[in-house]
Amino acid sequence: MTQTDNAGPVISAVETVLDNGKFGTRTVKFETGLLARQAAGSVTAYLDDDTMLLSATTAGKHPKDHFDFFPLTIDVEERMYAVGQIPGSFFRSEGRPGEDAILTCRLIDRPLRPTFKKGLRNEVQVVITVMALDPDQPYDVLAINAASLSTQLSGLPFSGPVGGVRVALIEGQWVAFPSHTQLEKAVFDMVVAGRVTDSGDVAIMMVEAEAPEDTYELVLNGATAPSEEIVAGGLDAAKPFIKQLCEAQAELAKQAAKPVQDFPVFLDYEDDVYDAVAAAATEGTTAALVIADKLEREAALDDVKASLLEQVGPQFEGREKEIGAAFKSVTKSLMRTRVLRDKIRMDGRGLADIRPLHAEVGVIPRVHGSALFERGETQILGVTTLNMLTLEQKLDTLSPEKTRRYMHKYVFPPFSTGETGRVGSPKRREVGHGALARRALLPVLPNRETFPYAIRQLSEAMGSNGSTSMGSVCASTLSLLQAGVPLKAPVAGIAMGLISGEVDGQTQYVALTDILGAEDAMGDMDFKVAGTRQFVTALQLDTKLDGIPAEVLAAALNQAKDARLAILDVMAEAIDEPEEMSVHAPRIITVRIPVDKIGEVIGPKGKIINQIQDDTGASLSIEDDGTIYIGATNGEAAEAARQAVNAIANPTMPEVGERYLGTVVKTTNFGAFVSLMPGKDGLLHISKLRGLAGGKRVDAVEDVLSVGQKIQVQIAEIDDRGKLSLAPVLEDEAPADAAAEAPAAE
């Protein structure tokens, strides 16, 4: 559709309707020509009219030919006005991107980057602005499609379109573009991106998937468990939706795309350099690639490269960068050929072999939980910290999630790869790895009623050579159990790879278990799978191929399951059930009180709750439903606070003769009022103070007692209105006669 106005812009638009059967339809609309017309390409994308994104693609005029990579930047700008909110920051303005925005940037970058022409060095930036948002709708998948289309319109050498869809398994059906409300009933949630090949099939380029928080309970209640076969079926279910979205993008591109401009391309090397490098380096590189140890192998390859520069450098003076790039290519070719022909990997392992495993817990003193997990040269330290629910993370986001009880952070210091580098705030990759590990563990965490703690998990990479994110899943499971967290099931993760190529005229696909960092860089797929013994909890897939046959992907999933089960066996040897909580961890107990008693526990201006906290040393947090979380550094303090709360909200009537260590809260001319517990006072009449004055008459209460003083008393009488009369408890003296007459508290 094209709309023309004599006084306004020319607007082109197209829409497509995705049919979810009994779950209704979703309408995706793309429009161009109204906003951001000075960008190389701009698109507004709508989901059911209530959600609107602007994607603008621009390109630098001059190539960054000194770069040896394609300088693509994806930015997502979350505008709080999109949901009618004022930012919660001190300055009331949007600050650095939040986790949702960063993860969306990664979702877009991963399928888009491989579709640009190889050798492009002009800086390209895609900015997605969230302008209007139905709070019940995720915007990230719509952003993938918008970014793809604005790039197609820009005139850049781009082999799109790329389509993205979220599919969730709800009541046995894969539903496209599910709402947050619908996701609460899902047992699996997948974002899948791909493009349509010349054959008309859909090539899957990227997958980001997880089992939502309630999956475990849903499966126990009869829902379909997200097994490897079910997950593979979900990928197939996503393909028709991706094709539909790609066709809609292509239709608008026909109407409004700029002609593809001629951008300079900087190839990594020319054929003459490659031939010379291959002739000089093949023998030495082949020998180096069979060295199992990473550092030794890299040192040997460095020696080969240095020798290579001496041999062929003089032939190609000024083209040293080409020699280095060609050497990388020769190394990659030799590694892949050995795997395809001989089924032997660069460290000597078979295709499905896992490197040596090691797991132990309790490696750091005083912390609430700690564990070390090693898989070959990948070494992850997991540390668990527990605290009050008041310390759960507060989120200022566009999504419905405003608090986060389980926080998972991932740190990748440069020393983990034997290098120097910047340390400090996490980069996008670290944010992504922490989020992946968090999603893998979320379905097995106990709920807040069962385990009323805020949990912060930190994964520190101590050594890296292949999938530290999956190592983080394993280390985190171990440290959570050591901290006493009652997980529903242990979770482990493994990274899979793929090598493809022609052998004797036939295309072969070889799946690799537990890939090395070099196999990731030189292979065709990075496929990370985490899960319990029963089902998959998280999955991440990136591929450099046009597509992976379904049977190959299914076989890789099952190969990953075999590895996962073997890792879970090793982890169970280190710890197989939650330990007793550390003496250094806080103790948190839960009390339920009637809602109409909340005000009494809080007291005027917080007087009562503050008194309980001051007297016991515990911290109290009260929920709107009457749930009170009591936290303390030891069990005695928590129990004392619970008794104080129950005395107010769930009281048992005091009895004559009961003794208390009370606090004098007020003195008058006829006696002292003593607080026995929060909300319960009694009167110690002046006539009862003789014993405290050595048997002498007391003329003024202040001569014997002062406000704030602690005194041991017992209940002498309770009148019809529940007023308490007290008597002091004297050392080496029988209890005062409970029947002795004394004025009741007024």
Summary of the structure (lengths in Angstrom):
residues: 746
radius of gyration: 33.6
end to end distance: 83.2
largest distance: 114.8
contacts: 2558
relative contact order: 0.07
helix: 34%
strand: 30%
